[in-house]
Amino acid sequence: TKIKIHYTIGCHPADKIHFVEKEKIISLVQQKKDDLKLVGIGEIGLDFYHDKESKKEQIAIFHEFLDLAAETNLQVIIHSRDSAEETFQMLNTAPYAQVHLLENDFQLPELNGFFLIL
């Protein structure tokens, strides 16, 4: 049996990436966007559980990755922890999303085009 491997490119939101690394990730996605094995951008998202101090930076980077997904028509694989409200407010630009949600009590919005992984 032939094994088929596909991949995504991204950075976990709690990894505290710097501007240079973010730009490298964006550049790599743009270089590989026509590779049929590239199936998405992720894991990206917001994680306020591990790092509340970088909330503004996480939101800015997440927004840039969502814009990139819309530009390249790639799905996003989302990590959201203690940030569900902000995450779902920002997801309107993503073509498709798989959401890994770590929340205790959150009223889920209408999920159009999203797979939710709890």
Disulfide bonds with the S-S distance in Angstrom:
none
